[in-house]
């Protein structure tokens, strides 16, 4: 469905500037932005994907991954078409790197999306699989309705949202699950056709606006896996987002335009875990290594196993209703509680 966009400026000669994503594309009449899904028609900017759904699922919240946000719950998950990045290793390139006329989709309006989320028994609704920022008008309307219906709301995002767009949606957005894909501008330029700085800025702002933040770093051999870079990233998260921010180091698998590199060795992820721990991070995880103990949550004070996970499921939950460690009484940084969705 086509709908006039939010947050854009009209310029001279029929041009417009989109202010939803940090690219702030200037678009001439008849052309689309970098994302391929926002088009200038006669001096008015339109989204071409309002209500356009390419992917729909009911996922465990741990699959996002969000480990400290209503653990053990379900999340009604929607994705659309397009992206404002060009990641050479994209796992969902069949929907993110195409235009609106290149893939089958269905139309699900916000009211129906919220109704489906409630019917599924989900605790939250998540916009995921591709970048939700480029779907801004739809996610904004959905989020408002979702909050009215008692659902939690989640952006699974690359963080390339403008401050004004993030502020506007913030009353209706609970969780900001952000990828910090590397900690160098060189990586962002060469691998993603983007910049690092706006991602860091949006993560800090999301924290200031009261959203729950979890950070994902996909560790890619030879590109962003040095001990020095992992240490810099860990320090930055500690200093800017807080020691209690869940930090996930995820295993890379060869895909899309990056099939010439090997999978990330488990020992590299374990090194990242150790470095982040040395830098004071309290909740560190390894992803895409099923069955590893570092998928689970441990008390940062006494080491007690609090949440045991396997294949995106919570197998054991040992946090008190007051969200403390039952052994030492340390407060555990979790939004919601297992009992909130399982009583």
N, C-alpha and C positions, 0 to 999 in steps of 0.2 A: 504494500500500500504506500502511496506517495503522500507526504504531508509536509507542510512548511516547517523548516528547521527552527530550533531554538538557538539563541546565543550566536548571532552573526551580525555583521555590520554591512550596510550597503555603501559601496564606494563609487567613485566616478566611472563613467563609461559602462555602467551596468555590471561592474565587477562586484563581488562580495568577498568578505573575509569570514571564514568559519572560525569560531572561538570555542569550540567544544574540545578539540584535541590540541596538544602543544605544538603541532605543526603550524596551526593558524593559516591554513591554505588560503591564498588569494585565488579566486576562481572566476574566470571570464565566462560570459554567457555561453551556454551550450556545452560546458565542460564540467567534469567531475573533480572532486578532491582526490588526494593521494589514496584515500580509503576505498575509492571506486563507488561509494554508495551515497554520496552527498553531491547534488548537482545544482548548478546555477541555471535556472530557467527564466530568462527575461529579467534578470536582476533580482530574482528571489531565490533563496537557497532552500532546497527541498531535501528531505531524507527519502531515499528510495526503498527503505526497508522497514518502515513502521509496521509492526505486526508480522514481519516476514521471519519465519522460524525454519531453520535448516536442521536443527537437532533438538530433541526433547527427551529427557530421561528423569527418572527418580534415582538419585545417587546417594550413597552414604556421604555424609558431610566430610568424612575423612578422605574421600576421593578428590576433593577440591585442590590440594589438601588443606583442610582446616582442622587442627587437632585440639584447639582450645575454645571451640565455639559450638555449644550444644553437642558435646561428644556423644556419639552413638545414634545421632538423629539422622533423618532423611532430608534431602534437599531437592526440591523440584527445580530442574536445571534446563535452561534454554540457551540456544545459540542461534546466530543468524549468519550473515554472509559478509565477507570483507574484513580488512584489518588496516590499521595505520602503521604497521611494521611490515618488514619483508624478511623475516627471519629465515635463514637458509636451512635451519634444522626443524622447522615447524612440524609438529605432530598432526596438526589439523589443517594442513595446507589445502585439502580438497574443499574446505568451506571458507578458509580465511584468505586465500590467494586467488579468488575468482570474483567475477561480477555477478550482478543480480540475474542475468539471463543465462548463466552457465551452470546452474544447479537446480535441482528440484527443491521446492520449499512449500510450506503450508502457511496459512494465515491464522494466527492466534491473537486475538485482541486482548488488551490488558485484563478486562473483566473475566474473560474465559481463562486466561493464564492463572489468575489468582484462584478461581474456582477449581481448576485442575490441581493446583498445589494443595489446596485444602482437602480435596477428595483423596489425594494420594497419601494423606497422613504425614506430609512433610512438615517440619518445623520451620523451614526457610524456603525462600525462592532465590536461586542463583542465576546470574547471567554470566555465561562461561562458554567454553569451547572455542570461541573467537573473542575479539576484543569488545567488551560491552560499551566502551566510551563512544564508538562510532554509531551505536544503537541508542544514543542518549535519550531522544524524545520518548521512545518506547519504554526504556528502562525507568525513566523518570516517572512516567504515568503508572507503570506497573508497581513501582516501589511505593508510591503514595497509597494505592489501593491495598497493597500487601500489608502495609503498616496498619491501616484501618481494620484489616481482617485479622490482625494478631500474628502475622507471619514476620519472621526475621528476614533480612535482605542482605544479599552478598554480591559484591563485584569480584570476579576472578579476572585480574587486570594486569596489563603491562605497565600501568602507572602513567600513561601519557595523556592524562586529562588535565585541562587547564584549571587554575585556581578558582575561577568564577564558576565553571561547571561543577567542580567538586563541592564548592560551598552551597550551590543551589540545591544539589541533590542530597546534601549531608543530613538534613532532618529525617530523611527516609532511608538512609543507607547505614546498615549496622556493621558490616564487615568488609574490609578492603584487603583481599588476599592478593598481594602484589609480587610480581616477578622482578627481582633485581638480577638481570641476566648475566651481569659481569660487573666489575668495578673499574673499568677503563672506558674512556670515550672511544678509543680505537676499536674495541670489540663492538660497541653499539653501532658505530659507523659502518664497519666492514661486514658484520654479521646480520644486523637488524635494520640498517638504513635509518638509524635514529640517533638520539643523544641520551646520555646517562643523566645529566643534571636535572631535566624535568621530572624524571622518575623519582629521584631522591626528594625533590621538592614536594611532589604530590604525596609521597609516603609520610613526610613530616606533617604536612597539612592535614591529612586524614587522621593522623594521631591527635593533632590539636583539636580537630572537630569532634573527637570522641568516638571514632570508629575503632573496632577491634582490628588489629593489624597482625598478619602473619606474612613472613617473607620467604620466598622460594628462590633458590639459586641452583640452576641446572649446571652441574659441573662437567665441562667438556674438555677432554684431553687435549693438551697443548694450547688451548685458547684462553681458558680462564681458571686453570687448575693449579696455579702456583701457590705455594704456601704464603708468599707475601701478599698476593691479591686477596686470598681468603681471609688473611689477618686484617687487611684494610677494610674489607667488607664487614667483618665481625665487629671491629672497633666502631665503624660508622653506625651500625645498627644499635650497638650498646649505647653510644653517645647520643644518638638522635631519636631512637624509638624506645629504648629502655631494655634493661637486662632481661625482663620477663617477656619480651617479644619472641614468640616461637620462630625459630630459624631452621628452614628445611634445606638440606643439601641433597639434590636429587641426581640420580644416575642417568647419564645421557645414553641413548641408543641411536645408532646411525639411522638417519631418516631424511627424506626429501632431497635437498641438494647438498647434504653433508653425510654421504654414505662412505666417504673415504677415511673416516676416523673410527677408532675402536670404541667399544663401550667403556664407560668409566670404570676403572678398577675399584673394587670395594675398598681396598686399602687407601685410595685417594679420598674417598668419602669419610673414612674413619679418621684420616689426618685432618680433614676439615672439621669434623666433630671435635677433635681434641683441641684444635686451634681456637675454635669458638668458645670452648669451655675455658681455655686459658685466658681469653679476653673477657670473661665474666658473664657470658650468656648462660641463662638458666635452663632454657628449654630448646634443645637442639635435636634435630631429627635427620634420618637418612631416608630418602625416598627411592622407589623403584628397586628396592632390594628386599623382597618379601621374606619375612621370617627373621630378619635381623633384629637384635635386641634394641637397636637405636630407632626403631619405629615406635617404641613405647615411651611413656612418660614416667620419669623418675622425680622424686622430690629433690629439689636442688640443694636442700639443707642436709638431709640425712641419707639420701640415696634409695629410699624406699620405692619399690615398684608401685606406681599409682594407677596407670592405665596400660594394660597389655593389649596390643593391636596385632591383627593378622588379616591380610587381604582386605584392607579397608574396614574391617569390623572391629568393634571393641569386644575383646574376649574376657576382660576382667576390668572392673572399675572399683577402685579403692580410694576414692576421695570422699570426704564427709559431705553432708548436705550443706555445711557451712563453707565448703570448698577449702578445706585444710587437709594436711597430711594426717592420717589417723595415728601415726607413730610419734611424730615430733610436734605436731600442731602448727607447722609452717603454713602460711596462706599460699594457696596455689592459684595462679592467675588463669582462671577459666571463666568464660561467659556461659551462664546457664549451668545445668547440672544433668548428669545422666538420669536422675530421677524425674527431671522435668519432662522427659519424653518417654519414659518407660514405666511410670506409675499408672 
